[in-house]
Amino acid sequence: MWACFGRSLTIAWAYLMIASGLALDALPLASDFLNAPEIQAVVTSFAGPYASHWLKAVGFITALARIRTLKKGT
């Protein structure tokens, strides 16, 4: 598992942020399935309507920057 992240905690953190953003995107589908749309309303009021997009963008930029620095060192 550690090798999947290029032996870098920064890349692991970036992947976690991307996964969190994807999970927030999937939340409306899950709330429809569970018949609980109030869950989506609570998340939107707490984190804002674009929280998932911000998490994915920051995670993607972090991963790209770290991968670039790892490749420079070799």
N, CA, C, O and CB atoms as a CASP TS submission, in Angstrom:
PFRMAT TS
TARGET T0000
AUTHOR 0000-0000-0000
METHOD Language model
MODEL 1
PARENT N/A
ATOM      1  N   MET     1       0.828  -1.187   0.000  1.00  0.00           N
ATOM      2  CA  MET     1       0.000   0.000   0.000  1.00  0.00           C
ATOM      3  C   MET     1       0.873   1.251   0.000  1.00  0.00           C
ATOM      4  O   MET     1       0.578   2.215  -0.707  1.00  0.00           O
ATOM      5  CB  MET     1      -0.943  -0.002   1.208  1.00  0.00           C
ATOM      6  N   TRP     2       1.922   1.239   0.772  1.00  0.00           N
ATOM      7  CA  TRP     2       2.823   2.385   0.871  1.00  0.00           C
ATOM      8  C   TRP     2       3.456   2.700  -0.479  1.00  0.00           C
ATOM      9  O   TRP     2       3.699   3.866  -0.789  1.00  0.00           O
ATOM     10  CB  TRP     2       3.913   2.121   1.914  1.00  0.00           C
ATOM     11  N   ALA     3       3.726   1.679  -1.282  1.00  0.00           N
ATOM     12  CA  ALA     3       4.319   1.889  -2.601  1.00  0.00           C
ATOM     13  C   ALA     3       3.342   2.576  -3.555  1.00  0.00           C
ATOM     14  O   ALA     3       3.773   3.268  -4.478  1.00  0.00           O
ATOM     15  CB  ALA     3       4.773   0.556  -3.191  1.00  0.00           C
ATOM     16  N   CYS     4       2.044   2.398  -3.352  1.00  0.00           N
ATOM     17  CA  CYS     4       1.039   3.070  -4.196  1.00  0.00           C
ATOM     18  C   CYS     4       1.129   4.581  -4.070  1.00  0.00           C
ATOM     19  O   CYS     4       0.779   5.305  -5.002  1.00  0.00           O
ATOM     20  CB  CYS     4      -0.373   2.607  -3.824  1.00  0.00           C
ATOM     21  N   PHE     5       1.594   5.058  -2.929  1.00  0.00           N
ATOM     22  CA  PHE     5       1.695   6.485  -2.691  1.00  0.00           C
ATOM     23  C   PHE     5       3.096   7.016  -2.970  1.00  0.00           C
ATOM     24  O   PHE     5       3.418   8.142  -2.590  1.00  0.00           O
ATOM     25  CB  PHE     5       1.302   6.799  -1.272  1.00  0.00           C
ATOM     26  N   GLY     6       3.914   6.231  -3.618  1.00  0.00           N
ATOM     27  CA  GLY     6       5.260   6.678  -3.929  1.00  0.00           C
ATOM     28  C   GLY     6       6.110   6.902  -2.697  1.00  0.00           C
ATOM     29  O   GLY     6       7.050   7.696  -2.719  1.00  0.00           O
ATOM     30  N   ARG     7       5.779   6.202  -1.617  1.00  0.00           N
ATOM     31  CA  ARG     7       6.467   6.320  -0.337  1.00  0.00           C
ATOM     32  C   ARG     7       6.468   7.769   0.150  1.00  0.00           C
ATOM     33  O   ARG     7       7.458   8.256   0.697  1.00  0.00           O
ATOM     34  CB  ARG     7       7.906   5.798  -0.455  1.00  0.00           C
ATOM     35  N   SER     8       5.326   8.451  -0.062  1.00  0.00           N
ATOM     36  CA  SER     8       5.208   9.852   0.309  1.00  0.00           C
ATOM     37  C   SER     8       3.903  10.090   1.061  1.00  0.00           C
ATOM     38  O   SER     8       2.820   9.774   0.569  1.00  0.00           O
ATOM     39  CB  SER     8       5.285  10.750  -0.937  1.00  0.00           C
ATOM     40  N   LEU     9       4.023  10.645   2.246  1.00  0.00           N
ATOM     41  CA  LEU     9       2.844  10.966   3.038  1.00  0.00           C
ATOM     42  C   LEU     9       2.037  12.086   2.380  1.00  0.00           C
ATOM     43  O   LEU     9       0.815  12.137   2.524  1.00  0.00           O
ATOM     44  CB  LEU     9       3.250  11.367   4.462  1.00  0.00           C
ATOM     45  N   THR    10       2.712  12.982   1.660  1.00  0.00           N
ATOM     46  CA  THR    10       2.026  14.072   0.974  1.00  0.00           C
ATOM     47  C   THR    10       1.100  13.545  -0.108  1.00  0.00           C
ATOM     48  O   THR    10      -0.019  14.035  -0.256  1.00  0.00           O
ATOM     49  CB  THR    10       3.035  15.038   0.372  1.00  0.00           C
ATOM     50  N   ILE    11       1.547  12.564  -0.859  1.00  0.00           N
ATOM     51  CA  ILE    11       0.705  11.976  -1.905  1.00  0.00           C
ATOM     52  C   ILE    11      -0.455  11.221  -1.269  1.00  0.00           C
ATOM     53  O   ILE    11      -1.573  11.263  -1.784  1.00  0.00           O
ATOM     54  CB  ILE    11       1.533  11.031  -2.816  1.00  0.00           C
ATOM     55  N   ALA    12      -0.212  10.541  -0.175  1.00  0.00           N
ATOM     56  CA  ALA    12      -1.302   9.852   0.528  1.00  0.00           C
ATOM     57  C   ALA    12      -2.353  10.859   0.990  1.00  0.00           C
ATOM     58  O   ALA    12      -3.551  10.602   0.874  1.00  0.00           O
ATOM     59  CB  ALA    12      -0.754   9.053   1.740  1.00  0.00           C
ATOM     60  N   TRP    13      -1.912  12.000   1.512  1.00  0.00           N
ATOM     61  CA  TRP    13      -2.836  13.058   1.946  1.00  0.00           C
ATOM     62  C   TRP    13      -3.629  13.604   0.752  1.00  0.00           C
ATOM     63  O   TRP    13      -4.831  13.847   0.860  1.00  0.00           O
ATOM     64  CB  TRP    13      -2.058  14.206   2.644  1.00  0.00           C
ATOM     65  N   ALA    14      -2.954  13.795  -0.377  1.00  0.00           N
ATOM     66  CA  ALA    14      -3.625  14.298  -1.575  1.00  0.00           C
ATOM     67  C   ALA    14      -4.693  13.317  -2.047  1.00  0.00           C
ATOM     68  O   ALA    14      -5.796  13.723  -2.413  1.00  0.00           O
ATOM     69  CB  ALA    14      -2.605  14.553  -2.697  1.00  0.00           C
ATOM     70  N   TYR    15      -4.366  12.028  -2.039  1.00  0.00           N
ATOM     71  CA  TYR    15      -5.355  11.020  -2.451  1.00  0.00           C
ATOM     72  C   TYR    15      -6.529  10.979  -1.482  1.00  0.00           C
ATOM     73  O   TYR    15      -7.666  10.754  -1.898  1.00  0.00           O
ATOM     74  CB  TYR    15      -4.703   9.629  -2.542  1.00  0.00           C
ATOM     75  N   LEU    16      -6.269  11.193  -0.204  1.00  0.00           N
ATOM     76  CA  LEU    16      -7.345  11.234   0.778  1.00  0.00           C
ATOM     77  C   LEU    16      -8.264  12.428   0.521  1.00  0.00           C
ATOM     78  O   LEU    16      -9.483  12.309   0.645  1.00  0.00           O
ATOM     79  CB  LEU    16      -6.770  11.300   2.201  1.00  0.00           C
ATOM     80  N   MET    17      -7.695  13.562   0.168  1.00  0.00           N
ATOM     81  CA  MET    17      -8.507  14.735  -0.145  1.00  0.00           C
ATOM     82  C   MET    17      -9.361  14.500  -1.389  1.00  0.00           C
ATOM     83  O   MET    17     -10.535  14.869  -1.419  1.00  0.00           O
ATOM     84  CB  MET    17      -7.613  15.962  -0.346  1.00  0.00           C
ATOM     85  N   ILE    18      -8.775  13.890  -2.407  1.00  0.00           N
ATOM     86  CA  ILE    18      -9.529  13.590  -3.628  1.00  0.00           C
ATOM     87  C   ILE    18     -10.651  12.607  -3.312  1.00  0.00           C
ATOM     88  O   ILE    18     -11.774  12.779  -3.785  1.00  0.00           O
ATOM     89  CB  ILE    18      -8.597  13.012  -4.729  1.00  0.00           C
ATOM     90  N   ALA    19     -10.363  11.592  -2.525  1.00  0.00           N
ATOM     91  CA  ALA    19     -11.390  10.607  -2.155  1.00  0.00           C
ATOM     92  C   ALA    19     -12.504  11.258  -1.335  1.00  0.00           C
ATOM     93  O   ALA    19     -13.672  10.902  -1.488  1.00  0.00           O
ATOM     94  CB  ALA    19     -10.761   9.444  -1.360  1.00  0.00           C
ATOM     95  N   SER    20     -12.151  12.206  -0.469  1.00  0.00           N
ATOM     96  CA  SER    20     -13.165  12.908   0.312  1.00  0.00           C
ATOM     97  C   SER    20     -14.071  13.737  -0.591  1.00  0.00           C
ATOM     98  O   SER    20     -15.284  13.780  -0.389  1.00  0.00           O
ATOM     99  CB  SER    20     -12.504  13.803   1.364  1.00  0.00           C
ATOM    100  N   GLY    21     -13.484  14.391  -1.578  1.00  0.00           N
ATOM    101  CA  GLY    21     -14.281  15.160  -2.535  1.00  0.00           C
ATOM    102  C   GLY    21     -15.213  14.271  -3.339  1.00  0.00           C
ATOM    103  O   GLY    21     -16.365  14.630  -3.581  1.00  0.00           O
ATOM    104  N   LEU    22     -14.717  13.113  -3.752  1.00  0.00           N
ATOM    105  CA  LEU    22     -15.567  12.176  -4.488  1.00  0.00           C
ATOM    106  C   LEU    22     -16.685  11.624  -3.606  1.00  0.00           C
ATOM    107  O   LEU    22     -17.800  11.394  -4.075  1.00  0.00           O
ATOM    108  CB  LEU    22     -14.728  11.025  -5.044  1.00  0.00           C
ATOM    109  N   ALA    23     -16.376  11.415  -2.325  1.00  0.00           N
ATOM    110  CA  ALA    23     -17.407  10.936  -1.403  1.00  0.00           C
ATOM    111  C   ALA    23     -18.492  11.996  -1.210  1.00  0.00           C
ATOM    112  O   ALA    23     -19.673  11.659  -1.124  1.00  0.00           O
ATOM    113  CB  ALA    23     -16.783  10.558  -0.045  1.00  0.00           C
ATOM    114  N   LEU    24     -18.106  13.268  -1.140  1.00  0.00           N
ATOM    115  CA  LEU    24     -19.095  14.330  -1.028  1.00  0.00           C
ATOM    116  C   LEU    24     -19.954  14.429  -2.285  1.00  0.00           C
ATOM    117  O   LEU    24     -21.140  14.751  -2.212  1.00  0.00           O
ATOM    118  CB  LEU    24     -18.409  15.662  -0.758  1.00  0.00           C
ATOM    119  N   ASP    25     -19.340  14.147  -3.449  1.00  0.00           N
ATOM    120  CA  ASP    25     -20.115  14.127  -4.694  1.00  0.00           C
ATOM    121  C   ASP    25     -21.114  12.981  -4.699  1.00  0.00           C
ATOM    122  O   ASP    25     -22.211  13.115  -5.241  1.00  0.00           O
ATOM    123  CB  ASP    25     -19.183  14.013  -5.905  1.00  0.00           C
ATOM    124  N   ALA    26     -20.744  11.860  -4.103  1.00  0.00           N
ATOM    125  CA  ALA    26     -21.616  10.687  -4.090  1.00  0.00           C
ATOM    126  C   ALA    26     -22.688  10.777  -3.011  1.00  0.00           C
ATOM    127  O   ALA    26     -23.634   9.989  -3.018  1.00  0.00           O
ATOM    128  CB  ALA    26     -20.792   9.432  -3.886  1.00  0.00           C
ATOM    129  N   LEU    27     -22.557  11.714  -2.093  1.00  0.00           N
ATOM    130  CA  LEU    27     -23.513  11.829  -0.996  1.00  0.00           C
ATOM    131  C   LEU    27     -24.950  12.060  -1.454  1.00  0.00           C
ATOM    132  O   LEU    27     -25.861  11.461  -0.883  1.00  0.00           O
ATOM    133  CB  LEU    27     -23.101  12.943  -0.091  1.00  0.00           C
ATOM    134  N   PRO    28     -25.199  12.909  -2.468  1.00  0.00           N
ATOM    135  CA  PRO    28     -26.599  13.053  -2.903  1.00  0.00           C
ATOM    136  C   PRO    28     -27.200  11.745  -3.413  1.00  0.00           C
ATOM    137  O   PRO    28     -28.383  11.483  -3.197  1.00  0.00           O
ATOM    138  CB  PRO    28     -26.696  14.106  -3.992  1.00  0.00           C
ATOM    139  N   LEU    29     -26.405  10.933  -4.080  1.00  0.00           N
ATOM    140  CA  LEU    29     -26.903   9.644  -4.551  1.00  0.00           C
ATOM    141  C   LEU    29     -27.239   8.740  -3.379  1.00  0.00           C
ATOM    142  O   LEU    29     -28.255   8.045  -3.390  1.00  0.00           O
ATOM    143  CB  LEU    29     -25.874   8.967  -5.462  1.00  0.00           C
ATOM    144  N   ALA    30     -26.381   8.754  -2.366  1.00  0.00           N
ATOM    145  CA  ALA    30     -26.623   7.917  -1.189  1.00  0.00           C
ATOM    146  C   ALA    30     -27.817   8.426  -0.401  1.00  0.00           C
ATOM    147  O   ALA    30     -28.597   7.631   0.124  1.00  0.00           O
ATOM    148  CB  ALA    30     -25.381   7.873  -0.292  1.00  0.00           C
ATOM    149  N   SER    31     -27.972   9.753  -0.310  1.00  0.00           N
ATOM    150  CA  SER    31     -29.101  10.281   0.459  1.00  0.00           C
ATOM    151  C   SER    31     -30.422   9.999  -0.252  1.00  0.00           C
ATOM    152  O   SER    31     -31.440   9.798   0.410  1.00  0.00           O
ATOM    153  CB  SER    31     -28.936  11.793   0.688  1.00  0.00           C
ATOM    154  N   ASP    32     -30.428   9.980  -1.588  1.00  0.00           N
ATOM    155  CA  ASP    32     -31.636   9.585  -2.317  1.00  0.00           C
ATOM    156  C   ASP    32     -31.945   8.119  -2.075  1.00  0.00           C
ATOM    157  O   ASP    32     -33.100   7.724  -1.913  1.00  0.00           O
ATOM    158  CB  ASP    32     -31.477   9.852  -3.823  1.00  0.00           C
ATOM    159  N   PHE    33     -30.882   7.321  -2.054  1.00  0.00           N
ATOM    160  CA  PHE    33     -31.065   5.891  -1.841  1.00  0.00           C
ATOM    161  C   PHE    33     -31.603   5.611  -0.436  1.00  0.00           C
ATOM    162  O   PHE    33     -32.464   4.752  -0.250  1.00  0.00           O
ATOM    163  CB  PHE    33     -29.743   5.147  -2.062  1.00  0.00           C
ATOM    164  N   LEU    34     -31.089   6.336   0.533  1.00  0.00           N
ATOM    165  CA  LEU    34     -31.513   6.143   1.923  1.00  0.00           C
ATOM    166  C   LEU    34     -32.745   6.972   2.268  1.00  0.00           C
ATOM    167  O   LEU    34     -33.256   6.897   3.386  1.00  0.00           O
ATOM    168  CB  LEU    34     -30.378   6.498   2.869  1.00  0.00           C
ATOM    169  N   ASN    35     -33.224   7.765   1.305  1.00  0.00           N
ATOM    170  CA  ASN    35     -34.388   8.632   1.508  1.00  0.00           C
ATOM    171  C   ASN    35     -34.144   9.609   2.658  1.00  0.00           C
ATOM    172  O   ASN    35     -35.010   9.814   3.509  1.00  0.00           O
ATOM    173  CB  ASN    35     -35.647   7.789   1.788  1.00  0.00           C
ATOM    174  N   ALA    36     -32.937  10.213   2.668  1.00  0.00           N
ATOM    175  CA  ALA    36     -32.584  11.166   3.717  1.00  0.00           C
ATOM    176  C   ALA    36     -31.907  12.394   3.099  1.00  0.00           C
ATOM    177  O   ALA    36     -30.701  12.572   3.267  1.00  0.00           O
ATOM    178  CB  ALA    36     -31.656  10.502   4.770  1.00  0.00           C
ATOM    179  N   PRO    37     -32.660  13.248   2.386  1.00  0.00           N
ATOM    180  CA  PRO    37     -32.046  14.434   1.760  1.00  0.00           C
ATOM    181  C   PRO    37     -31.557  15.471   2.758  1.00  0.00           C
ATOM    182  O   PRO    37     -30.807  16.371   2.382  1.00  0.00           O
ATOM    183  CB  PRO    37     -33.029  15.083   0.830  1.00  0.00           C
ATOM    184  N   GLU    38     -31.958  15.370   4.010  1.00  0.00           N
ATOM    185  CA  GLU    38     -31.484  16.334   5.008  1.00  0.00           C
ATOM    186  C   GLU    38     -29.989  16.184   5.270  1.00  0.00           C
ATOM    187  O   GLU    38     -29.344  17.129   5.724  1.00  0.00           O
ATOM    188  CB  GLU    38     -32.258  16.166   6.314  1.00  0.00           C
ATOM    189  N   ILE    39     -29.436  15.014   4.992  1.00  0.00           N
ATOM    190  CA  ILE    39     -27.984  14.822   5.151  1.00  0.00           C
ATOM    191  C   ILE    39     -27.235  15.744   4.202  1.00  0.00           C
ATOM    192  O   ILE    39     -26.268  16.396   4.597  1.00  0.00           O
ATOM    193  CB  ILE    39     -27.585  13.341   4.890  1.00  0.00           C
ATOM    194  N   GLN    40     -27.679  15.798   2.951  1.00  0.00           N
ATOM    195  CA  GLN    40     -27.051  16.679   1.970  1.00  0.00           C
ATOM    196  C   GLN    40     -27.196  18.139   2.387  1.00  0.00           C
ATOM    197  O   GLN    40     -26.267  18.925   2.202  1.00  0.00           O
ATOM    198  CB  GLN    40     -27.666  16.461   0.578  1.00  0.00           C
ATOM    199  N   ALA    41     -28.336  18.511   2.944  1.00  0.00           N
ATOM    200  CA  ALA    41     -28.548  19.886   3.379  1.00  0.00           C
ATOM    201  C   ALA    41     -27.593  20.262   4.514  1.00  0.00           C
ATOM    202  O   ALA    41     -27.077  21.379   4.545  1.00  0.00           O
ATOM    203  CB  ALA    41     -29.999  20.082   3.825  1.00  0.00           C
ATOM    204  N   VAL    42     -27.361  19.350   5.427  1.00  0.00           N
ATOM    205  CA  VAL    42     -26.441  19.619   6.540  1.00  0.00           C
ATOM    206  C   VAL    42     -25.019  19.776   6.028  1.00  0.00           C
ATOM    207  O   VAL    42     -24.316  20.697   6.446  1.00  0.00           O
ATOM    208  CB  VAL    42     -26.505  18.489   7.587  1.00  0.00           C
ATOM    209  N   VAL    43     -24.577  18.899   5.133  1.00  0.00           N
ATOM    210  CA  VAL    43     -23.219  18.983   4.587  1.00  0.00           C
ATOM    211  C   VAL    43     -23.046  20.274   3.796  1.00  0.00           C
ATOM    212  O   VAL    43     -22.019  20.940   3.923  1.00  0.00           O
ATOM    213  CB  VAL    43     -22.914  17.761   3.692  1.00  0.00           C
ATOM    214  N   THR    44     -24.035  20.635   2.983  1.00  0.00           N
ATOM    215  CA  THR    44     -23.950  21.859   2.190  1.00  0.00           C
ATOM    216  C   THR    44     -23.918  23.093   3.079  1.00  0.00           C
ATOM    217  O   THR    44     -23.166  24.028   2.804  1.00  0.00           O
ATOM    218  CB  THR    44     -25.124  21.946   1.220  1.00  0.00           C
ATOM    219  N   SER    45     -24.715  23.113   4.133  1.00  0.00           N
ATOM    220  CA  SER    45     -24.712  24.278   5.018  1.00  0.00           C
ATOM    221  C   SER    45     -23.417  24.377   5.816  1.00  0.00           C
ATOM    222  O   SER    45     -22.976  25.480   6.137  1.00  0.00           O
ATOM    223  CB  SER    45     -25.901  24.220   5.968  1.00  0.00           C
ATOM    224  N   PHE    46     -22.808  23.253   6.137  1.00  0.00           N
ATOM    225  CA  PHE    46     -21.572  23.256   6.923  1.00  0.00           C
ATOM    226  C   PHE    46     -20.350  23.569   6.060  1.00  0.00           C
ATOM    227  O   PHE    46     -19.533  24.417   6.418  1.00  0.00           O
ATOM    228  CB  PHE    46     -21.387  21.908   7.612  1.00  0.00           C
ATOM    229  N   ALA    47     -20.228  22.880   4.922  1.00  0.00           N
ATOM    230  CA  ALA    47     -19.016  22.971   4.112  1.00  0.00           C
ATOM    231  C   ALA    47     -19.163  23.880   2.898  1.00  0.00           C
ATOM    232  O   ALA    47     -18.159  24.251   2.291  1.00  0.00           O
ATOM    233  CB  ALA    47     -18.612  21.604   3.659  1.00  0.00           C
ATOM    234  N   GLY    48     -20.369  24.242   2.535  1.00  0.00           N
ATOM    235  CA  GLY    48     -20.576  25.062   1.352  1.00  0.00           C
ATOM    236  C   GLY    48     -20.892  24.196   0.154  1.00  0.00           C
ATOM    237  O   GLY    48     -20.615  22.997   0.151  1.00  0.00           O
ATOM    238  N   PRO    49     -21.472  24.807  -0.864  1.00  0.00           N
ATOM    239  CA  PRO    49     -21.911  24.017  -2.010  1.00  0.00           C
ATOM    240  C   PRO    49     -20.770  23.501  -2.888  1.00  0.00           C
ATOM    241  O   PRO    49     -20.960  22.556  -3.652  1.00  0.00           O
ATOM    242  CB  PRO    49     -22.837  24.833  -2.844  1.00  0.00           C
ATOM    243  N   TYR    50     -19.597  24.107  -2.787  1.00  0.00           N
ATOM    244  CA  TYR    50     -18.489  23.713  -3.659  1.00  0.00           C
ATOM    245  C   TYR    50     -17.348  23.031  -2.902  1.00  0.00           C
ATOM    246  O   TYR    50     -16.228  22.973  -3.409  1.00  0.00           O
ATOM    247  CB  TYR    50     -17.956  24.926  -4.385  1.00  0.00           C
ATOM    248  N   ALA    51     -17.606  22.528  -1.733  1.00  0.00           N
ATOM    249  CA  ALA    51     -16.560  21.907  -0.915  1.00  0.00           C
ATOM    250  C   ALA    51     -15.923  20.718  -1.617  1.00  0.00           C
ATOM    251  O   ALA    51     -14.706  20.544  -1.560  1.00  0.00           O
ATOM    252  CB  ALA    51     -17.131  21.466   0.425  1.00  0.00           C
ATOM    253  N   SER    52     -16.730  19.901  -2.277  1.00  0.00           N
ATOM    254  CA  SER    52     -16.169  18.726  -2.939  1.00  0.00           C
ATOM    255  C   SER    52     -15.234  19.126  -4.074  1.00  0.00           C
ATOM    256  O   SER    52     -14.209  18.481  -4.294  1.00  0.00           O
ATOM    257  CB  SER    52     -17.287  17.833  -3.472  1.00  0.00           C
ATOM    258  N   HIS    53     -15.583  20.184  -4.792  1.00  0.00           N
ATOM    259  CA  HIS    53     -14.729  20.637  -5.892  1.00  0.00           C
ATOM    260  C   HIS    53     -13.409  21.195  -5.376  1.00  0.00           C
ATOM    261  O   HIS    53     -12.357  20.967  -5.973  1.00  0.00           O
ATOM    262  CB  HIS    53     -15.452  21.696  -6.726  1.00  0.00           C
ATOM    263  N   TRP    54     -13.465  21.924  -4.268  1.00  0.00           N
ATOM    264  CA  TRP    54     -12.242  22.450  -3.673  1.00  0.00           C
ATOM    265  C   TRP    54     -11.334  21.333  -3.173  1.00  0.00           C
ATOM    266  O   TRP    54     -10.121  21.374  -3.378  1.00  0.00           O
ATOM    267  CB  TRP    54     -12.579  23.395  -2.531  1.00  0.00           C
ATOM    268  N   LEU    55     -11.920  20.339  -2.519  1.00  0.00           N
ATOM    269  CA  LEU    55     -11.115  19.219  -2.021  1.00  0.00           C
ATOM    270  C   LEU    55     -10.419  18.491  -3.162  1.00  0.00           C
ATOM    271  O   LEU    55      -9.233  18.176  -3.071  1.00  0.00           O
ATOM    272  CB  LEU    55     -11.989  18.238  -1.235  1.00  0.00           C
ATOM    273  N   LYS    56     -11.153  18.225  -4.234  1.00  0.00           N
ATOM    274  CA  LYS    56     -10.558  17.526  -5.377  1.00  0.00           C
ATOM    275  C   LYS    56      -9.476  18.371  -6.045  1.00  0.00           C
ATOM    276  O   LYS    56      -8.429  17.844  -6.422  1.00  0.00           O
ATOM    277  CB  LYS    56     -11.641  17.161  -6.399  1.00  0.00           C
ATOM    278  N   ALA    57      -9.712  19.671  -6.197  1.00  0.00           N
ATOM    279  CA  ALA    57      -8.730  20.538  -6.850  1.00  0.00           C
ATOM    280  C   ALA    57      -7.446  20.646  -6.036  1.00  0.00           C
ATOM    281  O   ALA    57      -6.350  20.514  -6.581  1.00  0.00           O
ATOM    282  CB  ALA    57      -9.318  21.928  -7.075  1.00  0.00           C
ATOM    283  N   VAL    58      -7.576  20.883  -4.744  1.00  0.00           N
ATOM    284  CA  VAL    58      -6.384  21.007  -3.889  1.00  0.00           C
ATOM    285  C   VAL    58      -5.639  19.674  -3.826  1.00  0.00           C
ATOM    286  O   VAL    58      -4.408  19.656  -3.864  1.00  0.00           O
ATOM    287  CB  VAL    58      -6.778  21.471  -2.459  1.00  0.00           C
ATOM    288  N   GLY    59      -6.365  18.565  -3.729  1.00  0.00           N
ATOM    289  CA  GLY    59      -5.720  17.255  -3.710  1.00  0.00           C
ATOM    290  C   GLY    59      -4.979  16.966  -5.003  1.00  0.00           C
ATOM    291  O   GLY    59      -3.870  16.432  -4.980  1.00  0.00           O
ATOM    292  N   PHE    60      -5.584  17.315  -6.128  1.00  0.00           N
ATOM    293  CA  PHE    60      -4.956  17.078  -7.432  1.00  0.00           C
ATOM    294  C   PHE    60      -3.693  17.923  -7.592  1.00  0.00           C
ATOM    295  O   PHE    60      -2.663  17.424  -8.043  1.00  0.00           O
ATOM    296  CB  PHE    60      -5.947  17.386  -8.569  1.00  0.00           C
ATOM    297  N   ILE    61      -3.773  19.204  -7.224  1.00  0.00           N
ATOM    298  CA  ILE    61      -2.601  20.084  -7.325  1.00  0.00           C
ATOM    299  C   ILE    61      -1.492  19.624  -6.383  1.00  0.00           C
ATOM    300  O   ILE    61      -0.318  19.656  -6.751  1.00  0.00           O
ATOM    301  CB  ILE    61      -2.991  21.541  -7.010  1.00  0.00           C
ATOM    302  N   THR    62      -1.848  19.202  -5.182  1.00  0.00           N
ATOM    303  CA  THR    62      -0.858  18.711  -4.227  1.00  0.00           C
ATOM    304  C   THR    62      -0.163  17.460  -4.760  1.00  0.00           C
ATOM    305  O   THR    62       1.059  17.339  -4.671  1.00  0.00           O
ATOM    306  CB  THR    62      -1.520  18.414  -2.872  1.00  0.00           C
ATOM    307  N   ALA    63      -0.937  16.535  -5.312  1.00  0.00           N
ATOM    308  CA  ALA    63      -0.347  15.309  -5.855  1.00  0.00           C
ATOM    309  C   ALA    63       0.577  15.616  -7.026  1.00  0.00           C
ATOM    310  O   ALA    63       1.670  15.059  -7.117  1.00  0.00           O
ATOM    311  CB  ALA    63      -1.444  14.337  -6.296  1.00  0.00           C
ATOM    312  N   LEU    64       0.145  16.497  -7.919  1.00  0.00           N
ATOM    313  CA  LEU    64       0.993  16.842  -9.067  1.00  0.00           C
ATOM    314  C   LEU    64       2.297  17.505  -8.632  1.00  0.00           C
ATOM    315  O   LEU    64       3.363  17.192  -9.161  1.00  0.00           O
ATOM    316  CB  LEU    64       0.238  17.768 -10.019  1.00  0.00           C
ATOM    317  N   ALA    65       2.210  18.412  -7.676  1.00  0.00           N
ATOM    318  CA  ALA    65       3.416  19.096  -7.206  1.00  0.00           C
ATOM    319  C   ALA    65       4.383  18.117  -6.549  1.00  0.00           C
ATOM    320  O   ALA    65       5.591  18.195  -6.770  1.00  0.00           O
ATOM    321  CB  ALA    65       3.048  20.212  -6.221  1.00  0.00           C
ATOM    322  N   ARG    66       3.863  17.205  -5.750  1.00  0.00           N
ATOM    323  CA  ARG    66       4.733  16.246  -5.070  1.00  0.00           C
ATOM    324  C   ARG    66       5.330  15.239  -6.042  1.00  0.00           C
ATOM    325  O   ARG    66       6.499  14.875  -5.919  1.00  0.00           O
ATOM    326  CB  ARG    66       3.963  15.517  -3.981  1.00  0.00           C
ATOM    327  N   ILE    67       4.550  14.794  -6.991  1.00  0.00           N
ATOM    328  CA  ILE    67       5.081  13.860  -7.997  1.00  0.00           C
ATOM    329  C   ILE    67       6.186  14.538  -8.799  1.00  0.00           C
ATOM    330  O   ILE    67       7.187  13.909  -9.144  1.00  0.00           O
ATOM    331  CB  ILE    67       3.951  13.362  -8.946  1.00  0.00           C
ATOM    332  N   ARG    68       6.002  15.822  -9.095  1.00  0.00           N
ATOM    333  CA  ARG    68       7.017  16.567  -9.837  1.00  0.00           C
ATOM    334  C   ARG    68       8.319  16.650  -9.042  1.00  0.00           C
ATOM    335  O   ARG    68       9.399  16.466  -9.603  1.00  0.00           O
ATOM    336  CB  ARG    68       6.510  17.978 -10.171  1.00  0.00           C
ATOM    337  N   THR    69       8.225  16.925  -7.748  1.00  0.00           N
ATOM    338  CA  THR    69       9.438  17.012  -6.939  1.00  0.00           C
ATOM    339  C   THR    69      10.084  15.646  -6.762  1.00  0.00           C
ATOM    340  O   THR    69      11.309  15.554  -6.684  1.00  0.00           O
ATOM    341  CB  THR    69       9.126  17.621  -5.577  1.00  0.00           C
ATOM    342  N   LEU    70       9.287  14.583  -6.696  1.00  0.00           N
ATOM    343  CA  LEU    70       9.870  13.246  -6.600  1.00  0.00           C
ATOM    344  C   LEU    70      10.633  12.880  -7.870  1.00  0.00           C
ATOM    345  O   LEU    70      11.682  12.240  -7.799  1.00  0.00           O
ATOM    346  CB  LEU    70       8.779  12.211  -6.330  1.00  0.00           C
ATOM    347  N   LYS    71      10.117  13.280  -9.020  1.00  0.00           N
ATOM    348  CA  LYS    71      10.786  12.968 -10.280  1.00  0.00           C
ATOM    349  C   LYS    71      12.047  13.806 -10.462  1.00  0.00           C
ATOM    350  O   LYS    71      12.999  13.346 -11.092  1.00  0.00           O
ATOM    351  CB  LYS    71       9.836  13.192 -11.453  1.00  0.00           C
ATOM    352  N   LYS    72      12.076  15.024  -9.927  1.00  0.00           N
ATOM    353  CA  LYS    72      13.273  15.864 -10.011  1.00  0.00           C
ATOM    354  C   LYS    72      14.438  15.259  -9.238  1.00  0.00           C
ATOM    355  O   LYS    72      15.593  15.389  -9.641  1.00  0.00           O
ATOM    356  CB  LYS    72      12.974  17.265  -9.484  1.00  0.00           C
ATOM    357  N   GLY    73      14.131  14.603  -8.137  1.00  0.00           N
ATOM    358  CA  GLY    73      15.170  14.046  -7.286  1.00  0.00           C
ATOM    359  C   GLY    73      15.837  12.799  -7.859  1.00  0.00           C
ATOM    360  O   GLY    73      16.902  12.399  -7.389  1.00  0.00           O
ATOM    361  N   THR    74      15.230  12.188  -8.855  1.00  0.00           N
ATOM    362  CA  THR    74      15.831  10.963  -9.408  1.00  0.00           C
ATOM    363  C   THR    74      16.589  11.214 -10.661  1.00  0.00           C
ATOM    364  O   THR    74      17.149  10.283 -11.240  1.00  0.00           O
ATOM    365  CB  THR    74      14.788   9.937  -9.673  1.00  0.00           C
TER
END
